Amino acid sequence: MPPVVSIVGKSKSGKTTLIEKLIRELKSRGYRVATIKHSPQESDFDESGKDSWRHIQAGSEATAVSSPDKVVMIKPIAQEATIDEVINLLGEDYDIILAEGFKRGSTPKIEVHRKDSGALIEGLKKLIAVVTDEPLEIRARQFSPEDTGALADLLEEGFIKPQSERISLYVNNMPVTLTLFPRQFISNVVLAMASCLKGVGEIRNLKIFVKKA
Protein backbone atom coordinates (compact mmCIF):
# COMPACT_ATOMS: atom_id res chain seq x y z
CA MET A 1 0.00 0.00 0.00
CA PRO A 2 1.12 3.63 -0.30
CA PRO A 3 2.93 5.07 2.71
CA VAL A 4 0.44 6.40 5.25
CA VAL A 5 1.06 9.02 7.93
CA SER A 6 -1.61 10.08 10.42
CA ILE A 7 -1.96 13.71 11.51
CA VAL A 8 -3.33 13.66 15.05
CA GLY A 9 -4.03 16.19 17.76
CA LYS A 10 -6.63 17.52 20.11
CA SER A 11 -9.75 19.30 18.85
CA LYS A 12 -9.07 22.67 17.18
CA SER A 13 -5.31 22.08 17.23
CA GLY A 14 -4.92 22.75 13.51
CA LYS A 15 -4.84 19.24 12.00
CA THR A 16 -6.89 20.13 8.91
CA THR A 17 -4.89 23.32 8.32
CA LEU A 18 -1.62 21.38 8.46
CA ILE A 19 -2.93 18.75 6.05
CA GLU A 20 -3.99 21.48 3.62
CA LYS A 21 -0.49 22.97 3.71
CA LEU A 22 1.18 19.58 3.25
CA ILE A 23 -1.06 18.69 0.32
CA ARG A 24 -0.15 21.91 -1.48
CA GLU A 25 3.57 21.53 -0.74
CA LEU A 26 3.79 17.87 -1.78
CA LYS A 27 1.73 18.46 -4.92
CA SER A 28 4.05 21.31 -5.87
CA ARG A 29 6.85 18.71 -5.80
CA GLY A 30 4.95 16.51 -8.24
CA TYR A 31 3.53 13.94 -5.80
CA ARG A 32 0.05 12.46 -5.80
CA VAL A 33 -1.55 12.84 -2.36
CA ALA A 34 -4.73 11.25 -1.01
CA THR A 35 -6.34 11.90 2.36
CA ILE A 36 -8.56 10.09 4.84
CA LYS A 37 -10.64 11.82 7.50
CA HIS A 38 -11.68 9.91 10.62
CA SER A 39 -14.95 10.98 12.22
CA PRO A 40 -15.80 9.65 15.70
CA GLN A 41 -19.52 10.24 15.16
CA GLU A 42 -21.89 8.53 12.77
CA SER A 43 -22.44 10.53 9.59
CA ASP A 44 -25.20 10.46 7.01
CA PHE A 45 -23.43 11.06 3.71
CA ASP A 46 -26.42 9.96 1.66
CA GLU A 47 -29.65 11.92 1.92
CA SER A 48 -32.84 9.98 2.50
CA GLY A 49 -34.92 9.66 -0.65
CA LYS A 50 -32.03 10.20 -3.09
CA ASP A 51 -31.51 7.56 -5.79
CA SER A 52 -28.25 6.36 -4.21
CA TRP A 53 -30.03 6.05 -0.83
CA ARG A 54 -32.76 3.98 -2.51
CA HIS A 55 -30.11 1.69 -4.05
CA ILE A 56 -28.58 1.04 -0.61
CA GLN A 57 -31.99 0.54 1.01
CA ALA A 58 -32.80 -2.04 -1.67
CA GLY A 59 -29.75 -4.06 -0.63
CA SER A 60 -26.87 -2.89 -2.84
CA GLU A 61 -23.52 -3.72 -1.21
CA ALA A 62 -22.09 -0.41 -2.47
CA THR A 63 -23.05 2.38 -4.83
CA ALA A 64 -21.05 5.03 -6.65
CA VAL A 65 -22.45 8.41 -7.66
CA SER A 66 -20.71 9.81 -10.73
CA SER A 67 -20.93 13.42 -11.88
CA PRO A 68 -18.85 15.43 -14.37
CA ASP A 69 -16.42 16.56 -11.65
CA LYS A 70 -16.33 13.81 -9.00
CA VAL A 71 -17.16 10.24 -8.03
CA VAL A 72 -18.56 9.48 -4.57
CA MET A 73 -18.70 5.92 -3.23
CA ILE A 74 -21.13 4.88 -0.50
CA LYS A 75 -20.58 1.53 1.18
CA PRO A 76 -22.56 0.50 4.27
CA ILE A 77 -20.49 -1.31 6.92
CA ALA A 78 -21.45 -3.46 9.90
CA GLN A 79 -18.66 -2.08 12.09
CA GLU A 80 -16.20 0.77 11.90
CA ALA A 81 -13.60 0.21 9.19
CA THR A 82 -9.92 0.01 10.03
CA ILE A 83 -7.54 2.40 8.35
CA ASP A 84 -6.18 -0.50 6.25
CA GLU A 85 -9.69 -1.24 4.96
CA VAL A 86 -10.23 2.40 4.02
CA ILE A 87 -6.86 2.52 2.25
CA ASN A 88 -7.82 -0.60 0.30
CA LEU A 89 -10.92 1.24 -0.96
CA LEU A 90 -8.86 4.27 -1.99
CA GLY A 91 -6.49 2.19 -4.07
CA GLU A 92 -2.77 2.31 -4.74
CA ASP A 93 -2.31 5.15 -7.21
CA TYR A 94 -0.88 7.67 -4.73
CA ASP A 95 2.58 8.56 -3.50
CA ILE A 96 1.39 9.12 0.06
CA ILE A 97 -1.84 9.09 2.06
CA LEU A 98 -2.34 11.60 4.87
CA ALA A 99 -4.90 10.48 7.44
CA GLU A 100 -6.54 12.97 9.77
CA GLY A 101 -7.14 11.20 13.05
CA PHE A 102 -6.76 7.46 13.69
CA LYS A 103 -4.62 8.20 16.76
CA ARG A 104 -5.02 4.63 18.01
CA GLY A 105 -4.01 3.09 14.68
CA SER A 106 -0.67 1.54 13.80
CA THR A 107 0.46 4.17 11.27
CA PRO A 108 3.31 6.63 11.89
CA LYS A 109 1.96 9.82 13.43
CA ILE A 110 2.58 13.55 13.48
CA GLU A 111 0.92 15.32 16.39
CA VAL A 112 -0.26 18.91 16.09
CA HIS A 113 0.13 20.65 19.45
CA ARG A 114 -0.84 24.08 20.72
CA LYS A 115 0.51 25.63 23.91
CA ASP A 116 -2.97 26.40 25.23
CA SER A 117 -4.26 22.85 24.65
CA GLY A 118 -2.38 21.23 27.54
CA ALA A 119 -0.18 18.16 27.43
CA LEU A 120 0.51 15.98 24.41
CA ILE A 121 -1.76 13.02 23.71
CA GLU A 122 -0.78 10.11 25.94
CA GLY A 123 0.05 6.66 24.66
CA LEU A 124 0.64 7.52 21.00
CA LYS A 125 2.55 4.82 19.14
CA LYS A 126 4.97 5.60 16.30
CA LEU A 127 5.12 9.33 16.96
CA ILE A 128 7.64 10.66 14.41
CA ALA A 129 7.21 14.42 14.84
CA VAL A 130 5.31 17.15 16.66
CA VAL A 131 4.17 20.39 15.07
CA THR A 132 4.14 22.80 17.99
CA ASP A 133 4.03 26.49 18.85
CA GLU A 134 6.25 25.98 21.92
CA PRO A 135 9.50 24.06 22.57
CA LEU A 136 8.92 20.65 24.18
CA GLU A 137 11.21 18.25 26.03
CA ILE A 138 10.56 15.20 23.88
CA ARG A 139 12.58 12.85 21.68
CA ALA A 140 10.44 13.25 18.56
CA ARG A 141 11.45 15.90 16.04
CA GLN A 142 9.73 19.26 16.43
CA PHE A 143 8.52 21.65 13.73
CA SER A 144 6.87 25.04 13.94
CA PRO A 145 3.40 25.37 12.34
CA GLU A 146 4.96 27.57 9.62
CA ASP A 147 7.74 25.11 8.73
CA THR A 148 5.71 23.15 6.18
CA GLY A 149 8.65 22.71 3.82
CA ALA A 150 10.83 20.95 6.39
CA LEU A 151 7.96 18.70 7.41
CA ALA A 152 7.32 17.85 3.76
CA ASP A 153 11.04 17.02 3.46
CA LEU A 154 10.59 14.51 6.30
CA LEU A 155 7.68 12.85 4.52
CA GLU A 156 9.47 12.86 1.18
CA GLU A 157 12.75 11.39 2.40
CA GLY A 158 11.30 9.07 5.04
CA PHE A 159 8.22 7.72 3.29
CA ILE A 160 7.66 8.75 -0.33
CA LYS A 161 11.06 8.12 -1.92
CA PRO A 162 11.73 4.78 -0.13
CA GLN A 163 8.42 3.48 -1.52
CA SER A 164 8.55 5.05 -4.96
CA GLU A 165 8.59 1.48 -6.31
CA ARG A 166 6.48 -1.00 -4.37
CA ILE A 167 4.49 -4.20 -4.63
CA SER A 168 1.32 -4.62 -2.57
CA LEU A 169 -0.48 -7.87 -1.87
CA TYR A 170 -3.97 -8.08 -0.38
CA VAL A 171 -5.54 -11.36 0.73
CA ASN A 172 -9.21 -11.22 1.74
CA ASN A 173 -8.91 -7.41 1.50
CA MET A 174 -6.17 -7.27 4.10
CA PRO A 175 -2.59 -6.20 3.25
CA VAL A 176 0.10 -8.88 3.53
CA THR A 177 3.65 -7.94 4.44
CA LEU A 178 6.10 -9.09 1.78
CA THR A 179 9.74 -9.88 2.48
CA LEU A 180 12.45 -9.46 -0.14
CA PHE A 181 12.08 -12.86 -1.86
CA PRO A 182 8.31 -12.76 -2.56
CA ARG A 183 8.62 -9.12 -3.68
CA GLN A 184 11.32 -10.07 -6.17
CA PHE A 185 9.40 -13.18 -7.27
CA ILE A 186 6.21 -11.25 -7.96
CA SER A 187 8.09 -8.49 -9.71
CA ASN A 188 10.13 -10.79 -11.94
CA VAL A 189 7.55 -13.46 -12.77
CA VAL A 190 4.25 -11.60 -12.91
CA LEU A 191 5.59 -8.55 -14.73
CA ALA A 192 7.43 -10.75 -17.22
CA MET A 193 4.27 -12.73 -17.95
CA ALA A 194 2.15 -9.61 -18.35
CA SER A 195 4.67 -7.92 -20.62
CA CYS A 196 4.48 -10.89 -23.02
CA LEU A 197 0.72 -10.51 -23.53
CA LYS A 198 -0.48 -9.10 -26.84
CA GLY A 199 -1.18 -5.39 -26.77
CA VAL A 200 0.64 -4.71 -23.49
CA GLY A 201 3.03 -1.79 -23.69
CA GLU A 202 5.15 -0.24 -20.97
CA ILE A 203 3.93 -1.41 -17.55
CA ARG A 204 3.82 1.38 -14.99
CA ASN A 205 1.49 -0.44 -12.61
CA LEU A 206 -0.32 -3.76 -12.69
CA LYS A 207 -3.41 -4.99 -10.86
CA ILE A 208 -4.52 -8.60 -10.47
CA PHE A 209 -7.75 -9.66 -8.79
CA VAL A 210 -8.58 -13.28 -8.04
CA LYS A 211 -11.94 -14.36 -6.57
CA LYS A 212 -12.54 -17.93 -5.40
CA ALA A 213 -15.97 -19.37 -4.78
HELIX and SHEET records of a PDB file:
HELIX    1   1 LYS A   15  SER A   28  1                                  14    
HELIX    2   2 ASP A   51  GLN A   57  1                                   7    
HELIX    3   3 ILE A   83  LEU A   90  1                                   8    
HELIX    4   4 LYS A  115  SER A  117  5                                   3    
HELIX    5   5 THR A  148  LEU A  155  1                                   8    
HELIX    6   6 GLU A  156  ILE A  160  3                                   5    
HELIX    7   7 LYS A  161  GLN A  163  5                                   3    
HELIX    8   8 LEU A  180  PHE A  185  1                                   6    
HELIX    9   9 ILE A  186  VAL A  190  3                                   5    
HELIX   10  10 LEU A  191  SER A  195  1                                   5    
SHEET    1   A 6 VAL A  33  LYS A  37  0                                        
SHEET    2   A 6 ILE A  96  GLU A 100  1                                        
SHEET    3   A 6 VAL A   4  GLY A   9  1                                        
SHEET    4   A 6 LYS A 109  HIS A 113  1                                        
SHEET    5   A 6 LEU A 127  THR A 132  1                                        
SHEET    6   A 6 ARG A 141  PHE A 143  1                                        
SHEET    1   B 2 THR A  63  SER A  66  0                                        
SHEET    2   B 2 VAL A  71  ILE A  74 -1                                        
SHEET    1   C 2 LEU A 169  VAL A 171  0                                        
SHEET    2   C 2 MET A 174  VAL A 176 -1                                        
END                                                                             
